[in-house]
Amino acid sequence: MFTASGERLPTKVEFSRRTDAGKSADSTRSVEQIDSEIARRYQRLSFSCQHYSGEAAAVQKVLALAGRTLTQARDVFDLDILQRGGYGRAELVAEHVASTDRDAALQKLQSLSFEDFSGQVLEFLEEEHRLPYETPSAWKAMVAKVSRLLVPR
């Protein structure tokens, strides 16, 4: 795709066939405009698109962590970000994720190491965003925080 000035912008569209984790479609999805500054930074055009709510994303990330054949540290990182944004709450996860899936997610979470995180996530973060995550103790704190999400009080 090209802009009016002739600048080439790469485009990519992804589709999801995920379920809405027990909620009605209206309550888990929103349509919003992508921030034009963010879009331009990635050489994309800003447009309105449908996306999942933070709550639905947290539930889906727990289910992804539980259900993947190959466990991904990015699911833990995403859950940490969602929790910091106020979307990852243990009560919500307990309400929408079966205890067997929460147990599987917890087991997979505990199987990941700082080296997994470093190779799968840390090296892909922009330099200015890496600092808070560059130590094994930062990873342990993230794992502890996500663990609390999976174990209802």
C-alpha positions as CSV (number, residue, x, y, z in Angstrom):
1,M,0.0,0.0,0.0
2,F,1.2,3.5,-0.8
3,T,0.4,6.8,0.9
4,A,-0.6,9.9,-1.1
5,S,3.1,11.0,-1.1
6,G,4.2,7.7,-2.6
7,E,5.6,6.3,0.6
8,R,5.3,2.5,0.7
9,L,3.6,1.1,3.8
10,P,3.7,-2.6,4.4
11,T,0.3,-4.1,5.4
12,K,-0.7,-7.2,7.3
13,V,-4.1,-8.4,8.3
14,E,-4.6,-11.2,10.9
15,F,-7.8,-13.0,11.6
16,S,-8.7,-14.8,14.9
17,R,-11.0,-17.7,15.3
18,R,-10.9,-17.6,19.1
19,T,-13.9,-18.0,21.2
20,D,-15.0,-15.2,23.5
21,A,-14.2,-17.2,26.7
22,G,-17.8,-17.4,27.8
23,K,-18.8,-13.8,27.3
24,S,-21.1,-12.4,24.7
25,A,-19.4,-11.1,21.6
26,D,-20.6,-7.5,22.3
27,S,-19.0,-7.3,25.7
28,T,-15.5,-8.7,24.6
29,R,-14.9,-6.7,21.4
30,S,-14.5,-3.0,20.6
31,V,-13.9,-1.1,17.4
32,E,-11.4,1.7,17.7
33,Q,-9.0,3.7,15.6
34,I,-5.3,2.7,15.8
35,D,-3.3,5.6,17.0
36,S,-1.7,7.2,13.9
37,E,1.6,7.8,15.6
38,I,1.9,4.1,16.5
39,A,0.9,3.0,13.0
40,R,3.4,5.3,11.3
41,R,6.2,4.1,13.6
42,Y,5.6,0.6,12.2
43,Q,5.0,1.9,8.7
44,R,1.3,1.0,8.8
45,L,-1.8,3.0,8.1
46,S,-4.1,3.9,10.9
47,F,-7.6,2.5,10.6
48,S,-10.6,1.4,12.7
49,C,-10.4,-2.2,13.7
50,Q,-12.1,-4.7,16.0
51,H,-10.1,-5.9,19.0
52,Y,-10.7,-7.8,22.1
53,S,-11.2,-6.1,25.5
54,G,-8.4,-6.3,28.0
55,E,-10.5,-8.8,30.1
56,A,-11.1,-11.1,27.2
57,A,-7.4,-10.9,26.2
58,A,-6.3,-11.9,29.7
59,V,-8.6,-14.9,29.7
60,Q,-7.4,-15.9,26.2
61,K,-3.8,-15.6,27.3
62,V,-4.3,-17.9,30.2
63,L,-6.0,-20.4,27.9
64,A,-3.1,-20.0,25.4
65,L,-0.6,-20.6,28.2
66,A,-2.5,-23.7,29.3
67,G,-3.1,-25.1,25.9
68,R,0.0,-24.6,23.8
69,T,2.1,-27.6,22.9
70,L,5.2,-25.4,23.1
71,T,5.0,-23.1,26.0
72,Q,5.7,-19.5,25.2
73,A,7.2,-16.9,27.5
74,R,5.4,-14.2,25.6
75,D,2.1,-15.3,27.1
76,V,3.6,-14.6,30.6
77,F,4.9,-11.2,29.4
78,D,1.5,-10.4,27.9
79,L,-0.3,-11.4,31.1
80,D,2.0,-9.2,33.1
81,I,1.2,-6.2,30.9
82,L,-2.5,-6.9,31.1
83,Q,-2.3,-7.1,34.9
84,R,-0.4,-3.8,35.1
85,G,-3.2,-2.3,32.9
86,G,-5.8,-3.6,35.4
87,Y,-7.2,-6.3,33.1
88,G,-5.7,-9.4,34.6
89,R,-7.7,-10.2,37.8
90,A,-7.7,-13.6,39.5
91,E,-11.5,-13.3,40.0
92,L,-12.1,-12.8,36.3
93,V,-9.8,-15.7,35.4
94,A,-11.4,-18.0,38.0
95,E,-14.8,-17.1,36.6
96,H,-14.0,-17.8,32.9
97,V,-11.2,-20.4,33.0
98,A,-11.7,-24.0,34.3
99,S,-9.6,-25.0,37.2
100,T,-7.9,-27.7,35.1
101,D,-6.8,-25.1,32.6
102,R,-5.6,-22.8,35.4
103,D,-3.6,-25.7,36.9
104,A,-2.1,-26.5,33.4
105,A,-1.2,-22.8,32.9
106,L,0.5,-22.6,36.3
107,Q,2.5,-25.8,35.6
108,K,3.6,-24.4,32.2
109,L,4.4,-21.0,33.8
110,Q,6.7,-22.7,36.3
111,S,8.4,-24.6,33.6
112,L,9.7,-21.4,31.9
113,S,13.1,-20.0,32.7
114,F,14.7,-16.6,32.5
115,E,16.7,-17.9,29.5
116,D,13.4,-18.8,27.8
117,F,12.1,-15.3,28.4
118,S,15.3,-13.7,27.3
119,G,15.4,-15.6,24.0
120,Q,11.7,-15.4,23.2
121,V,10.8,-11.9,24.4
122,L,13.6,-9.8,25.8
123,E,15.7,-9.7,22.6
124,F,12.7,-8.4,20.6
125,L,12.0,-5.5,22.9
126,E,13.2,-2.1,21.9
127,E,16.3,-1.0,23.8
128,E,14.6,1.6,25.9
129,H,12.0,-1.0,27.1
130,R,14.4,-3.8,28.1
131,L,15.9,-2.4,31.2
132,P,13.1,-3.4,33.7
133,Y,13.2,-7.0,32.5
134,E,16.9,-7.7,32.0
135,T,17.5,-9.7,35.2
136,P,16.5,-13.1,36.5
137,S,15.0,-11.4,39.5
138,A,12.7,-9.4,37.3
139,W,11.6,-12.6,35.6
140,K,10.9,-14.2,39.0
141,A,8.8,-11.3,40.0
142,M,6.8,-11.5,36.8
143,V,6.3,-15.3,37.3
144,A,5.1,-14.7,40.9
145,K,2.7,-12.0,39.8
146,V,1.2,-14.1,37.0
147,S,1.0,-17.1,39.4
148,R,-1.2,-15.1,41.7
149,L,-3.5,-14.5,38.7
150,L,-3.9,-18.3,38.2
151,V,-4.6,-19.2,41.9
152,P,-7.9,-17.7,43.1
153,R,-7.9,-16.3,46.6
